[in-house]
Amino acid sequence: MEKRVALLSIIVKDAEAVESLNRLLHEYADYIIGRQGIPYREKNIHIISVAMDAPTDEINALCGRIGRISGVNSKVVYANE
């Protein structure tokens, strides 16, 4: 299956969700190019960007699974091919 480059944007509103999120990202570690986390203390949220190179199905699966974690939102954007 063809791989695509994508950026997964994640906003964590509930600090209790971080452990579940990290476990999930670890499952997809082979597809992750890099990640950056920014704590936004004024709003009590964490903003995370995850760069990936993976099959579209894997990227969408990860985004969907993250979206099911309470207190976490995620969206994905794909690089033009």
All heavy atoms as a GROMACS GRO file, in nm:
protein
  632
    1MET      N    1   0.084  -0.118   0.000
    1MET     CA    2   0.000   0.000   0.000
    1MET      C    3   0.088   0.125   0.000
    1MET      O    4   0.189   0.131   0.068
    1MET     CB    5  -0.091  -0.002   0.124
    1MET     CG    6  -0.183   0.116   0.130
    1MET     SD    7  -0.301   0.108   0.266
    1MET     CE    8  -0.421  -0.001   0.195
    2GLU      N    9   0.047   0.224  -0.076
    2GLU     CA   10   0.123   0.348  -0.088
    2GLU      C   11   0.119   0.430   0.041
    2GLU      O   12   0.016   0.442   0.105
    2GLU     CB   13   0.064   0.432  -0.202
    2GLU     CG   14   0.140   0.559  -0.228
    2GLU     CD   15   0.079   0.640  -0.342
    2GLU    OE1   16   0.005   0.583  -0.422
    2GLU    OE2   17   0.108   0.760  -0.346
    3LYS      N   18   0.235   0.484   0.077
    3LYS     CA   19   0.244   0.566   0.197
    3LYS      C   20   0.226   0.713   0.161
    3LYS      O   21   0.258   0.755   0.050
    3LYS     CB   22   0.379   0.545   0.265
    3LYS     CG   23   0.398   0.405   0.319
    3LYS     CD   24   0.541   0.380   0.358
    3LYS     CE   25   0.560   0.406   0.504
    3LYS     NZ   26   0.700   0.380   0.548
    4ARG      N   27   0.175   0.789   0.258
    4ARG     CA   28   0.157   0.933   0.241
    4ARG      C   29   0.215   1.006   0.360
    4ARG      O   30   0.220   0.952   0.470
    4ARG     CB   31   0.009   0.968   0.229
    4ARG     CG   32  -0.051   0.909   0.101
    4ARG     CD   33  -0.183   0.964   0.066
    4ARG     NE   34  -0.179   1.108   0.043
    4ARG     CZ   35  -0.288   1.182   0.035
    4ARG    NH1   36  -0.407   1.127   0.048
    4ARG    NH2   37  -0.279   1.312   0.015
    5VAL      N   38   0.256   1.129   0.336
    5VAL     CA   39   0.304   1.213   0.444
    5VAL      C   40   0.185   1.294   0.496
    5VAL      O   41   0.106   1.348   0.417
    5VAL     CB   42   0.416   1.307   0.395
    5VAL    CG1   43   0.456   1.406   0.504
    5VAL    CG2   44   0.536   1.225   0.350
    6ALA      N   45   0.173   1.300   0.628
    6ALA     CA   46   0.061   1.370   0.689
    6ALA      C   47   0.103   1.433   0.820
    6ALA      O   48   0.203   1.394   0.880
    6ALA     CB   49  -0.054   1.273   0.713
    7LEU      N   50   0.025   1.531   0.862
    7LEU     CA   51   0.045   1.595   0.991
    7LEU      C   52  -0.082   1.573   1.073
    7LEU      O   53  -0.191   1.610   1.029
    7LEU     CB   54   0.072   1.744   0.976
    7LEU     CG   55   0.095   1.821   1.104
    7LEU    CD1   56   0.221   1.772   1.175
    7LEU    CD2   57   0.104   1.969   1.077
    8LEU      N   58  -0.065   1.513   1.187
    8LEU     CA   59  -0.175   1.486   1.278
    8LEU      C   60  -0.171   1.592   1.387
    8LEU      O   61  -0.069   1.608   1.456
    8LEU     CB   62  -0.160   1.346   1.336
    8LEU     CG   63  -0.267   1.294   1.429
    8LEU    CD1   64  -0.402   1.290   1.360
    8LEU    CD2   65  -0.230   1.154   1.475
    9SER      N   66  -0.278   1.670   1.401
    9SER     CA   67  -0.287   1.774   1.503
    9SER      C   68  -0.375   1.724   1.616
    9SER      O   69  -0.485   1.675   1.592
    9SER     CB   70  -0.346   1.901   1.444
    9SER     OG   71  -0.267   1.948   1.339
   10ILE      N   72  -0.325   1.739   1.736
   10ILE     CA   73  -0.395   1.686   1.854
   10ILE      C   74  -0.403   1.795   1.959
   10ILE      O   75  -0.303   1.862   1.987
   10ILE     CB   76  -0.320   1.564   1.912
   10ILE    CG1   77  -0.300   1.458   1.805
   10ILE    CG2   78  -0.393   1.509   2.034
   10ILE    CD1   79  -0.199   1.350   1.844
   11ILE      N   80  -0.520   1.811   2.018
   11ILE     CA   81  -0.538   1.901   2.132
   11ILE      C   82  -0.589   1.819   2.249
   11ILE      O   83  -0.692   1.753   2.239
   11ILE     CB   84  -0.632   2.017   2.100
   11ILE    CG1   85  -0.571   2.104   1.990
   11ILE    CG2   86  -0.661   2.100   2.226
   11ILE    CD1   87  -0.652   2.224   1.950
   12VAL      N   88  -0.514   1.824   2.358
   12VAL     CA   89  -0.549   1.750   2.479
   12VAL      C   90  -0.604   1.848   2.581
   12VAL      O   91  -0.533   1.939   2.624
   12VAL     CB   92  -0.425   1.676   2.537
   12VAL    CG1   93  -0.464   1.598   2.662
   12VAL    CG2   94  -0.363   1.585   2.432
   13LYS      N   95  -0.730   1.828   2.616
   13LYS     CA   96  -0.796   1.915   2.714
   13LYS      C   97  -0.796   1.853   2.854
   13LYS      O   98  -0.815   1.923   2.952
   13LYS     CB   99  -0.940   1.942   2.672
   13LYS     CG  100  -0.953   2.011   2.539
   13LYS     CD  101  -1.098   2.025   2.502
   13LYS     CE  102  -1.114   2.074   2.360
   13LYS     NZ  103  -1.252   2.073   2.317
   14ASP      N  104  -0.778   1.723   2.861
   14ASP     CA  105  -0.784   1.651   2.988
   14ASP      C  106  -0.652   1.580   3.012
   14ASP      O  107  -0.618   1.485   2.941
   14ASP     CB  108  -0.899   1.550   2.984
   14ASP     CG  109  -0.918   1.473   3.113
   14ASP    OD1  110  -0.841   1.495   3.210
   14ASP    OD2  111  -1.009   1.388   3.117
   15ALA      N  112  -0.577   1.625   3.112
   15ALA     CA  113  -0.446   1.566   3.141
   15ALA      C  114  -0.454   1.417   3.172
   15ALA      O  115  -0.357   1.344   3.152
   15ALA     CB  116  -0.379   1.641   3.256
   16GLU      N  117  -0.568   1.371   3.217
   16GLU     CA  118  -0.587   1.228   3.247
   16GLU      C  119  -0.576   1.143   3.120
   16GLU      O  120  -0.551   1.023   3.126
   16GLU     CB  121  -0.725   1.205   3.310
   16GLU     CG  122  -0.746   1.280   3.440
   16GLU     CD  123  -0.690   1.207   3.559
   16GLU    OE1  124  -0.697   1.083   3.560
   16GLU    OE2  125  -0.640   1.275   3.650
   17ALA      N  126  -0.594   1.204   3.003
   17ALA     CA  127  -0.593   1.132   2.876
   17ALA      C  128  -0.453   1.111   2.820
   17ALA      O  129  -0.435   1.033   2.726
   17ALA     CB  130  -0.678   1.207   2.774
   18VAL      N  131  -0.354   1.176   2.877
   18VAL     CA  132  -0.218   1.173   2.821
   18VAL      C  133  -0.161   1.031   2.817
   18VAL      O  134  -0.099   0.991   2.718
   18VAL     CB  135  -0.125   1.269   2.898
   18VAL    CG1  136   0.020   1.252   2.855
   18VAL    CG2  137  -0.170   1.412   2.877
   19GLU      N  138  -0.181   0.954   2.922
   19GLU     CA  139  -0.128   0.818   2.925
   19GLU      C  140  -0.187   0.733   2.813
   19GLU      O  141  -0.114   0.662   2.743
   19GLU     CB  142  -0.156   0.754   3.061
   19GLU     CG  143  -0.088   0.619   3.077
   19GLU     CD  144  -0.110   0.560   3.217
   19GLU    OE1  145  -0.130   0.637   3.312
   19GLU    OE2  146  -0.108   0.437   3.226
   20SER      N  147  -0.317   0.741   2.793
   20SER     CA  148  -0.382   0.665   2.684
   20SER      C  149  -0.331   0.711   2.548
   20SER      O  150  -0.306   0.628   2.460
   20SER     CB  151  -0.533   0.683   2.690
   20SER     OG  152  -0.586   0.631   2.809
   21LEU      N  153  -0.316   0.841   2.532
   21LEU     CA  154  -0.267   0.895   2.406
   21LEU      C  155  -0.125   0.848   2.378
   21LEU      O  156  -0.095   0.804   2.266
   21LEU     CB  157  -0.273   1.048   2.409
   21LEU     CG  158  -0.215   1.119   2.288
   21LEU    CD1  159  -0.289   1.081   2.161
   21LEU    CD2  160  -0.218   1.270   2.309
   22ASN      N  161  -0.037   0.854   2.476
   22ASN     CA  162   0.101   0.810   2.455
   22ASN      C  163   0.110   0.661   2.422
   22ASN      O  164   0.192   0.621   2.338
   22ASN     CB  165   0.186   0.844   2.577
   22ASN     CG  166   0.225   0.989   2.581
   22ASN    OD1  167   0.234   1.054   2.478
   22ASN    ND2  168   0.246   1.041   2.701
   23ARG      N  169   0.027   0.580   2.486
   23ARG     CA  170   0.024   0.436   2.453
   23ARG      C  171  -0.014   0.415   2.308
   23ARG      O  172   0.045   0.333   2.237
   23ARG     CB  173  -0.076   0.364   2.545
   23ARG     CG  174  -0.013   0.284   2.654
   23ARG     CD  175  -0.108   0.185   2.721
   23ARG     NE  176  -0.244   0.233   2.738
   23ARG     CZ  177  -0.290   0.294   2.847
   23ARG    NH1  178  -0.210   0.316   2.948
   23ARG    NH2  179  -0.414   0.333   2.854
   24LEU      N  180  -0.114   0.489   2.264
   24LEU     CA  181  -0.162   0.477   2.127
   24LEU      C  182  -0.056   0.524   2.027
   24LEU      O  183  -0.030   0.457   1.926
   24LEU     CB  184  -0.289   0.560   2.111
   24LEU     CG  185  -0.377   0.536   1.991
   24LEU    CD1  186  -0.409   0.388   1.972
   24LEU    CD2  187  -0.505   0.615   2.005
   25LEU      N  188   0.009   0.636   2.054
   25LEU     CA  189   0.115   0.684   1.965
   25LEU      C  190   0.230   0.583   1.959
   25LEU      O  191   0.292   0.564   1.854
   25LEU     CB  192   0.165   0.821   2.010
   25LEU     CG  193   0.067   0.936   1.990
   25LEU    CD1  194   0.122   1.064   2.053
   25LEU    CD2  195   0.034   0.957   1.844
   26HIS      N  196   0.259   0.519   2.070
   26HIS     CA  197   0.365   0.418   2.072
   26HIS      C  198   0.332   0.301   1.979
   26HIS      O  199   0.421   0.246   1.914
   26HIS     CB  200   0.387   0.368   2.215
   26HIS     CG  201   0.497   0.268   2.226
   26HIS    ND1  202   0.630   0.302   2.213
   26HIS    CD2  203   0.494   0.133   2.245
   26HIS    CE1  204   0.703   0.192   2.224
   26HIS    NE2  205   0.624   0.090   2.244
   27GLU      N  206   0.204   0.264   1.969
   27GLU     CA  207   0.162   0.156   1.879
   27GLU      C  208   0.194   0.190   1.732
   27GLU      O  209   0.216   0.100   1.652
   27GLU     CB  210   0.012   0.130   1.891
   27GLU     CG  211  -0.031   0.060   2.016
   27GLU     CD  212  -0.180   0.036   2.018
   27GLU    OE1  213  -0.239   0.007   1.910
   27GLU    OE2  214  -0.240   0.047   2.126
   28TYR      N  215   0.192   0.318   1.699
   28TYR     CA  216   0.215   0.362   1.561
   28TYR      C  217   0.354   0.421   1.542
   28TYR      O  218   0.381   0.490   1.444
   28TYR     CB  219   0.109   0.465   1.522
   28TYR     CG  220  -0.029   0.405   1.503
   28TYR    CD1  221  -0.112   0.378   1.611
   28TYR    CD2  222  -0.075   0.373   1.376
   28TYR    CE1  223  -0.238   0.323   1.594
   28TYR    CE2  224  -0.200   0.318   1.357
   28TYR     CZ  225  -0.281   0.292   1.467
   28TYR     OH  226  -0.405   0.237   1.450
   29ALA      N  227   0.446   0.392   1.632
   29ALA     CA  228   0.580   0.452   1.632
   29ALA      C  229   0.655   0.428   1.500
   29ALA      O  230   0.733   0.514   1.458
   29ALA     CB  231   0.662   0.398   1.750
   30ASP      N  232   0.633   0.316   1.435
   30ASP     CA  233   0.704   0.287   1.310
   30ASP      C  234   0.668   0.385   1.199
   30ASP      O  235   0.743   0.401   1.102
   30ASP     CB  236   0.673   0.145   1.262
   30ASP     CG  237   0.736   0.040   1.351
   30ASP    OD1  238   0.829   0.073   1.428
   30ASP    OD2  239   0.693  -0.077   1.343
   31TYR      N  240   0.553   0.450   1.209
   31TYR     CA  241   0.507   0.544   1.107
   31TYR      C  242   0.535   0.690   1.143
   31TYR      O  243   0.517   0.778   1.060
   31TYR     CB  244   0.355   0.530   1.085
   31TYR     CG  245   0.314   0.394   1.036
   31TYR    CD1  246   0.226   0.316   1.109
   31TYR    CD2  247   0.361   0.343   0.915
   31TYR    CE1  248   0.184   0.192   1.064
   31TYR    CE2  249   0.320   0.219   0.869
   31TYR     CZ  250   0.232   0.144   0.944
   31TYR     OH  251   0.191   0.022   0.898
   32ILE      N  252   0.576   0.716   1.265
   32ILE     CA  253   0.593   0.853   1.311
   32ILE      C  254   0.733   0.904   1.277
   32ILE      O  255   0.833   0.843   1.314
   32ILE     CB  256   0.565   0.864   1.462
   32ILE    CG1  257   0.417   0.834   1.488
   32ILE    CG2  258   0.603   1.001   1.516
   32ILE    CD1  259   0.378   0.829   1.634
   33ILE      N  260   0.738   1.017   1.205
   33ILE     CA  261   0.864   1.081   1.170
   33ILE      C  262   0.914   1.161   1.291
   33ILE      O  263   1.031   1.159   1.324
   33ILE     CB  264   0.845   1.176   1.049
   33ILE    CG1  265   0.795   1.099   0.927
   33ILE    CG2  266   0.974   1.251   1.020
   33ILE    CD1  267   0.743   1.188   0.816
   34GLY      N  268   0.823   1.232   1.354
   34GLY     CA  269   0.858   1.313   1.471
   34GLY      C  270   0.733   1.372   1.532
   34GLY      O  271   0.626   1.372   1.471
   35ARG      N  272   0.748   1.422   1.654
   35ARG     CA  273   0.635   1.485   1.720
   35ARG      C  274   0.683   1.599   1.807
   35ARG      O  275   0.797   1.601   1.852
   35ARG     CB  276   0.556   1.384   1.802
   35ARG     CG  277   0.626   1.331   1.924
   35ARG     CD  278   0.550   1.217   1.988
   35ARG     NE  279   0.484   1.259   2.108
   35ARG     CZ  280   0.431   1.178   2.197
   35ARG    NH1  281   0.433   1.048   2.177
   35ARG    NH2  282   0.372   1.224   2.304
   36GLN      N  283   0.593   1.695   1.825
   36GLN     CA  284   0.624   1.813   1.905
   36GLN      C  285   0.504   1.843   1.993
   36GLN      O  286   0.390   1.845   1.946
   36GLN     CB  287   0.651   1.932   1.814
   36GLN     CG  288   0.674   2.062   1.888
   36GLN     CD  289   0.689   2.180   1.794
   36GLN    OE1  290   0.645   2.176   1.680
   36GLN    NE2  291   0.751   2.285   1.841
   37GLY      N  292   0.530   1.864   2.121
   37GLY     CA  293   0.424   1.898   2.213
   37GLY      C  294   0.447   2.036   2.273
   37GLY      O  295   0.560   2.072   2.308
   38ILE      N  296   0.339   2.113   2.281
   38ILE     CA  297   0.346   2.248   2.336
   38ILE      C  298   0.241   2.261   2.446
   38ILE      O  299   0.121   2.255   2.417
   38ILE     CB  300   0.320   2.354   2.227
   38ILE    CG1  301   0.419   2.337   2.112
   38ILE    CG2  302   0.327   2.494   2.286
   38ILE    CD1  303   0.382   2.416   1.989
   39PRO      N  304   0.283   2.280   2.570
   39PRO     CA  305   0.184   2.306   2.674
   39PRO      C  306   0.138   2.451   2.667
   39PRO      O  307   0.221   2.542   2.658
   39PRO     CB  308   0.261   2.278   2.803
   39PRO     CG  309   0.403   2.301   2.769
   39PRO     CD  310   0.418   2.270   2.622
   40TYR      N  311   0.009   2.472   2.667
   40TYR     CA  312  -0.047   2.608   2.666
   40TYR      C  313  -0.111   2.628   2.803
   40TYR      O  314  -0.229   2.604   2.823
   40TYR     CB  315  -0.146   2.622   2.553
   40TYR     CG  316  -0.196   2.763   2.526
   40TYR    CD1  317  -0.140   2.874   2.589
   40TYR    CD2  318  -0.299   2.784   2.438
   40TYR    CE1  319  -0.187   3.001   2.562
   40TYR    CE2  320  -0.347   2.910   2.410
   40TYR     CZ  321  -0.290   3.019   2.474
   40TYR     OH  322  -0.337   3.145   2.449
   41ARG      N  323  -0.031   2.669   2.897
   41ARG     CA  324  -0.072   2.676   3.037
   41ARG      C  325  -0.186   2.774   3.062
   41ARG      O  326  -0.270   2.750   3.147
   41ARG     CB  327   0.049   2.708   3.125
   41ARG     CG  328   0.147   2.592   3.130
   41ARG     CD  329   0.272   2.625   3.212
   41ARG     NE  330   0.367   2.515   3.203
   41ARG     CZ  331   0.461   2.502   3.111
   41ARG    NH1  332   0.472   2.592   3.017
   41ARG    NH2  333   0.542   2.398   3.112
   42GLU      N  334  -0.190   2.883   2.989
   42GLU     CA  335  -0.296   2.982   3.007
   42GLU      C  336  -0.434   2.924   2.981
   42GLU      O  337  -0.532   2.964   3.042
   42GLU     CB  338  -0.273   3.102   2.916
   42GLU     CG  339  -0.152   3.185   2.953
   42GLU     CD  340  -0.126   3.295   2.853
   42GLU    OE1  341  -0.216   3.330   2.775
   42GLU    OE2  342  -0.013   3.346   2.853
   43LYS      N  343  -0.442   2.830   2.888
   43LYS     CA  344  -0.570   2.767   2.853
   43LYS      C  345  -0.584   2.627   2.912
   43LYS      O  346  -0.685   2.560   2.890
   43LYS     CB  347  -0.585   2.759   2.700
   43LYS     CG  348  -0.581   2.892   2.630
   43LYS     CD  349  -0.711   2.964   2.648
   43LYS     CE  350  -0.707   3.093   2.566
   43LYS     NZ  351  -0.830   3.167   2.573
   44ASN      N  352  -0.478   2.580   2.980
   44ASN     CA  353  -0.478   2.446   3.041
   44ASN      C  354  -0.501   2.336   2.937
   44ASN      O  355  -0.580   2.243   2.960
   44ASN     CB  356  -0.579   2.438   3.155
   44ASN     CG  357  -0.547   2.323   3.248
   44ASN    OD1  358  -0.430   2.287   3.266
   44ASN    ND2  359  -0.650   2.265   3.306
   45ILE      N  360  -0.434   2.348   2.822
   45ILE     CA  361  -0.440   2.246   2.717
   45ILE      C  362  -0.298   2.216   2.669
   45ILE      O  363  -0.204   2.289   2.698
   45ILE     CB  364  -0.528   2.288   2.596
   45ILE    CG1  365  -0.471   2.412   2.528
   45ILE    CG2  366  -0.672   2.309   2.639
   45ILE    CD1  367  -0.542   2.449   2.400
   46HIS      N  368  -0.286   2.106   2.595
   46HIS     CA  369  -0.159   2.068   2.532
   46HIS      C  370  -0.185   2.052   2.383
   46HIS      O  371  -0.283   1.989   2.343
   46HIS     CB  372  -0.106   1.938   2.590
   46HIS     CG  373  -0.075   1.948   2.735
   46HIS    ND1  374   0.044   1.995   2.783
   46HIS    CD2  375  -0.150   1.920   2.844
   46HIS    CE1  376   0.044   1.994   2.914
   46HIS    NE2  377  -0.074   1.949   2.954
   47ILE      N  378  -0.097   2.110   2.302
   47ILE     CA  379  -0.107   2.103   2.157
   47ILE      C  380   0.006   2.013   2.108
   47ILE      O  381   0.122   2.038   2.138
   47ILE     CB  382  -0.096   2.243   2.095
   47ILE    CG1  383  -0.204   2.334   2.154
   47ILE    CG2  384  -0.105   2.235   1.943
   47ILE    CD1  385  -0.178   2.481   2.133
   48ILE      N  386  -0.029   1.911   2.032
   48ILE     CA  387   0.070   1.814   1.985
   48ILE      C  388   0.059   1.801   1.833
   48ILE      O  389  -0.051   1.787   1.778
   48ILE     CB  390   0.047   1.675   2.050
   48ILE    CG1  391   0.053   1.688   2.202
   48ILE    CG2  392   0.149   1.574   1.999
   48ILE    CD1  393   0.005   1.565   2.276
   49SER      N  394   0.172   1.806   1.766
   49SER     CA  395   0.181   1.783   1.621
   49SER      C  396   0.261   1.656   1.599
   49SER      O  397   0.368   1.639   1.656
   49SER     CB  398   0.252   1.898   1.552
   49SER     OG  399   0.183   2.018   1.571
   50VAL      N  400   0.208   1.568   1.516
   50VAL     CA  401   0.275   1.442   1.486
   50VAL      C  402   0.290   1.430   1.334
   50VAL      O  403   0.190   1.425   1.261
   50VAL     CB  404   0.195   1.321   1.540
   50VAL    CG1  405   0.266   1.191   1.508
   50VAL    CG2  406   0.170   1.335   1.689
   51ALA      N  407   0.415   1.427   1.287
   51ALA     CA  408   0.441   1.408   1.144
   51ALA      C  409   0.451   1.258   1.118
   51ALA      O  410   0.519   1.186   1.191
   51ALA     CB  411   0.571   1.477   1.105
   52MET      N  412   0.382   1.213   1.012
   52MET     CA  413   0.377   1.070   0.982
   52MET      C  414   0.406   1.043   0.835
   52MET      O  415   0.380   1.126   0.749
   52MET     CB  416   0.238   1.014   1.015
   52MET     CG  417   0.196   1.029   1.160
   52MET     SD  418   0.033   0.957   1.191
   52MET     CE  419   0.072   0.782   1.174
   53ASP      N  420   0.457   0.924   0.808
   53ASP     CA  421   0.472   0.871   0.673
   53ASP      C  422   0.417   0.730   0.680
   53ASP      O  423   0.483   0.639   0.732
   53ASP     CB  424   0.619   0.872   0.632
   53ASP     CG  425   0.640   0.834   0.487
   53ASP    OD1  426   0.538   0.817   0.414
   53ASP    OD2  427   0.755   0.821   0.445
   54ALA      N  428   0.293   0.713   0.633
   54ALA     CA  429   0.223   0.587   0.654
   54ALA      C  430   0.114   0.568   0.549
   54ALA      O  431   0.074   0.665   0.482
   54ALA     CB  432   0.159   0.588   0.794
   55PRO      N  433   0.062   0.446   0.536
   55PRO     CA  434  -0.054   0.425   0.450
   55PRO      C  435  -0.174   0.506   0.503
   55PRO      O  436  -0.189   0.524   0.624
   55PRO     CB  437  -0.082   0.275   0.462
   55PRO     CG  438   0.049   0.215   0.506
   55PRO     CD  439   0.112   0.320   0.592
   56THR      N  440  -0.254   0.556   0.412
   56THR     CA  441  -0.369   0.638   0.449
   56THR      C  442  -0.458   0.568   0.552
   56THR      O  443  -0.506   0.632   0.646
   56THR     CB  444  -0.452   0.673   0.324
   56THR    OG1  445  -0.365   0.737   0.229
   56THR    CG2  446  -0.566   0.766   0.356
   57ASP      N  447  -0.480   0.439   0.535
   57ASP     CA  448  -0.564   0.365   0.629
   57ASP      C  449  -0.509   0.370   0.771
   57ASP      O  450  -0.585   0.381   0.867
   57ASP     CB  451  -0.581   0.219   0.586
   57ASP     CG  452  -0.666   0.204   0.461
   57ASP    OD1  453  -0.732   0.303   0.421
   57ASP    OD2  454  -0.666   0.095   0.403
   58GLU      N  455  -0.378   0.362   0.786
   58GLU     CA  456  -0.315   0.365   0.918
   58GLU      C  457  -0.327   0.504   0.981
   58GLU      O  458  -0.353   0.516   1.101
   58GLU     CB  459  -0.168   0.323   0.910
   58GLU     CG  460  -0.147   0.179   0.868
   58GLU     CD  461  -0.196   0.079   0.971
   58GLU    OE1  462  -0.198   0.111   1.092
   58GLU    OE2  463  -0.232  -0.032   0.931
   59ILE      N  464  -0.307   0.606   0.900
   59ILE     CA  465  -0.318   0.744   0.950
   59ILE      C  466  -0.462   0.770   0.996
   59ILE      O  467  -0.484   0.822   1.106
   59ILE     CB  468  -0.276   0.845   0.842
   59ILE    CG1  469  -0.128   0.827   0.808
   59ILE    CG2  470  -0.305   0.988   0.888
   59ILE    CD1  471  -0.082   0.902   0.684
   60ASN      N  472  -0.558   0.733   0.913
   60ASN     CA  473  -0.698   0.754   0.949
   60ASN      C  474  -0.738   0.673   1.072
   60ASN      O  475  -0.815   0.720   1.156
   60ASN     CB  476  -0.790   0.721   0.832
   60ASN     CG  477  -0.778   0.822   0.720
   60ASN    OD1  478  -0.742   0.937   0.742
   60ASN    ND2  479  -0.807   0.779   0.599
   61ALA      N  480  -0.686   0.552   1.082
   61ALA     CA  481  -0.717   0.468   1.198
   61ALA      C  482  -0.664   0.532   1.326
   61ALA      O  483  -0.735   0.538   1.428
   61ALA     CB  484  -0.658   0.328   1.180
   62LEU      N  485  -0.541   0.581   1.322
   62LEU     CA  486  -0.484   0.647   1.439
   62LEU      C  487  -0.565   0.770   1.476
   62LEU      O  488  -0.599   0.790   1.593
   62LEU     CB  489  -0.338   0.684   1.416
   62LEU     CG  490  -0.271   0.763   1.528
   62LEU    CD1  491  -0.275   0.687   1.660
   62LEU    CD2  492  -0.128   0.798   1.489
   63CYS      N  493  -0.597   0.854   1.380
   63CYS     CA  494  -0.674   0.975   1.406
   63CYS      C  495  -0.810   0.941   1.469
   63CYS      O  496  -0.853   1.004   1.565
   63CYS     CB  497  -0.693   1.055   1.278
   63CYS     SG  498  -0.766   1.219   1.302
   64GLY      N  499  -0.874   0.839   1.417
   64GLY     CA  500  -1.003   0.797   1.472
   64GLY      C  501  -0.992   0.744   1.613
   64GLY      O  502  -1.076   0.776   1.699
   65ARG      N  503  -0.890   0.666   1.638
   65ARG     CA  504  -0.871   0.610   1.772
   65ARG      C  505  -0.839   0.720   1.873
   65ARG      O  506  -0.887   0.717   1.986
   65ARG     CB  507  -0.761   0.504   1.770
   65ARG     CG  508  -0.803   0.377   1.696
   65ARG     CD  509  -0.692   0.275   1.690
   65ARG     NE  510  -0.666   0.219   1.823
   65ARG     CZ  511  -0.566   0.137   1.849
   65ARG    NH1  512  -0.481   0.102   1.752
   65ARG    NH2  513  -0.548   0.090   1.970
   66ILE      N  514  -0.760   0.818   1.831
   66ILE     CA  515  -0.730   0.930   1.919
   66ILE      C  516  -0.858   1.009   1.949
   66ILE      O  517  -0.881   1.050   2.062
   66ILE     CB  518  -0.622   1.021   1.857
   66ILE    CG1  519  -0.487   0.950   1.857
   66ILE    CG2  520  -0.613   1.154   1.932
   66ILE    CD1  521  -0.379   1.022   1.780
   67GLY      N  522  -0.940   1.028   1.848
   67GLY     CA  523  -1.065   1.103   1.864
   67GLY      C  524  -1.162   1.039   1.961
   67GLY      O  525  -1.251   1.105   2.014
   68ARG      N  526  -1.146   0.909   1.985
   68ARG     CA  527  -1.234   0.838   2.080
   68ARG      C  528  -1.186   0.849   2.224
   68ARG      O  529  -1.257   0.805   2.315
   68ARG     CB  530  -1.250   0.692   2.038
   68ARG     CG  531  -1.336   0.677   1.913
   68ARG     CD  532  -1.376   0.533   1.887
   68ARG     NE  533  -1.264   0.450   1.848
   68ARG     CZ  534  -1.217   0.436   1.725
   68ARG    NH1  535  -1.270   0.506   1.627
   68ARG    NH2  536  -1.116   0.356   1.699
   69ILE      N  537  -1.068   0.907   2.245
   69ILE     CA  538  -1.019   0.927   2.381
   69ILE      C  539  -1.089   1.051   2.437
   69ILE      O  540  -1.084   1.158   2.377
   69ILE     CB  541  -0.866   0.947   2.385
   69ILE    CG1  542  -0.795   0.823   2.330
   69ILE    CG2  543  -0.820   0.976   2.527
   69ILE    CD1  544  -0.644   0.843   2.313
   70SER      N  545  -1.152   1.037   2.551
   70SER     CA  546  -1.223   1.149   2.613
   70SER      C  547  -1.125   1.261   2.648
   70SER      O  548  -1.018   1.238   2.703
   70SER     CB  549  -1.292   1.099   2.741
   70SER     OG  550  -1.359   1.205   2.803
   71GLY      N  551  -1.162   1.384   2.610
   71GLY     CA  552  -1.078   1.500   2.639
   71GLY      C  553  -0.971   1.527   2.536
   71GLY      O  554  -0.884   1.610   2.559
   72VAL      N  555  -0.977   1.458   2.420
   72VAL     CA  556  -0.876   1.474   2.316
   72VAL      C  557  -0.946   1.494   2.182
   72VAL      O  558  -1.041   1.422   2.149
   72VAL     CB  559  -0.783   1.350   2.308
   72VAL    CG1  560  -0.678   1.368   2.199
   72VAL    CG2  561  -0.718   1.324   2.442
   73ASN      N  562  -0.898   1.590   2.103
   73ASN     CA  563  -0.947   1.613   1.966
   73ASN      C  564  -0.831   1.594   1.870
   73ASN      O  565  -0.716   1.626   1.904
   73ASN     CB  566  -1.000   1.756   1.949
   73ASN     CG  567  -1.127   1.780   2.027
   73ASN    OD1  568  -1.186   1.689   2.083
   73ASN    ND2  569  -1.168   1.905   2.033
   74SER      N  570  -0.860   1.545   1.750
   74SER     CA  571  -0.754   1.527   1.651
   74SER      C  572  -0.807   1.551   1.510
   74SER      O  573  -0.925   1.525   1.482
   74SER     CB  574  -0.694   1.387   1.661
   74SER     OG  575  -0.789   1.290   1.628
   75LYS      N  576  -0.719   1.600   1.426
   75LYS     CA  577  -0.746   1.620   1.283
   75LYS      C  578  -0.619   1.586   1.207
   75LYS      O  579  -0.509   1.595   1.260
   75LYS     CB  580  -0.782   1.766   1.252
   75LYS     CG  581  -0.909   1.815   1.317
   75LYS     CD  582  -1.029   1.760   1.247
   75LYS     CE  583  -1.154   1.817   1.312
   75LYS     NZ  584  -1.273   1.764   1.258
   76VAL      N  585  -0.636   1.550   1.081
   76VAL     CA  586  -0.521   1.515   0.999
   76VAL      C  587  -0.525   1.596   0.869
   76VAL      O  588  -0.631   1.624   0.815
   76VAL     CB  589  -0.516   1.362   0.970
   76VAL    CG1  590  -0.633   1.318   0.885
   76VAL    CG2  591  -0.386   1.322   0.908
   77VAL      N  592  -0.406   1.636   0.822
   77VAL     CA  593  -0.392   1.702   0.694
   77VAL      C  594  -0.284   1.628   0.616
   77VAL      O  595  -0.182   1.587   0.673
   77VAL     CB  596  -0.361   1.853   0.708
   77VAL    CG1  597  -0.228   1.875   0.778
   77VAL    CG2  598  -0.363   1.923   0.576
   78TYR      N  599  -0.309   1.606   0.487
   78TYR     CA  600  -0.217   1.530   0.403
   78TYR      C  601  -0.137   1.623   0.313
   78TYR      O  602  -0.188   1.724   0.264
   78TYR     CB  603  -0.294   1.431   0.315
   78TYR     CG  604  -0.356   1.319   0.394
   78TYR    CD1  605  -0.486   1.328   0.441
   78TYR    CD2  606  -0.282   1.205   0.422
   78TYR    CE1  607  -0.542   1.224   0.514
   78TYR    CE2  608  -0.338   1.102   0.496
   78TYR     CZ  609  -0.467   1.112   0.542
   78TYR     OH  610  -0.520   1.011   0.615
   79ALA      N  611  -0.010   1.586   0.289
   79ALA     CA  612   0.073   1.659   0.192
   79ALA      C  613   0.022   1.630   0.052
   79ALA      O  614  -0.025   1.519   0.024
   79ALA     CB  615   0.218   1.615   0.206
   80ASN      N  616   0.029   1.729  -0.036
   80ASN     CA  617  -0.006   1.707  -0.175
   80ASN      C  618   0.094   1.612  -0.238
   80ASN      O  619   0.213   1.625  -0.217
   80ASN     CB  620  -0.007   1.839  -0.253
   80ASN     CG  621  -0.122   1.928  -0.212
   80ASN    OD1  622  -0.224   1.879  -0.164
   80ASN    ND2  623  -0.106   2.057  -0.229
   81GLU      N  624   0.044   1.518  -0.311
   81GLU     CA  625   0.131   1.420  -0.377
   81GLU      C  626   0.153   1.458  -0.520
   81GLU      O  627   0.073   1.506  -0.589
   81GLU     CB  628   0.071   1.280  -0.367
   81GLU     CG  629   0.056   1.231  -0.226
   81GLU     CD  630   0.188   1.202  -0.156
   81GLU    OE1  631   0.281   1.151  -0.220
   81GLU    OE2  632   0.199   1.233  -0.038
   0.00000   0.00000   0.00000
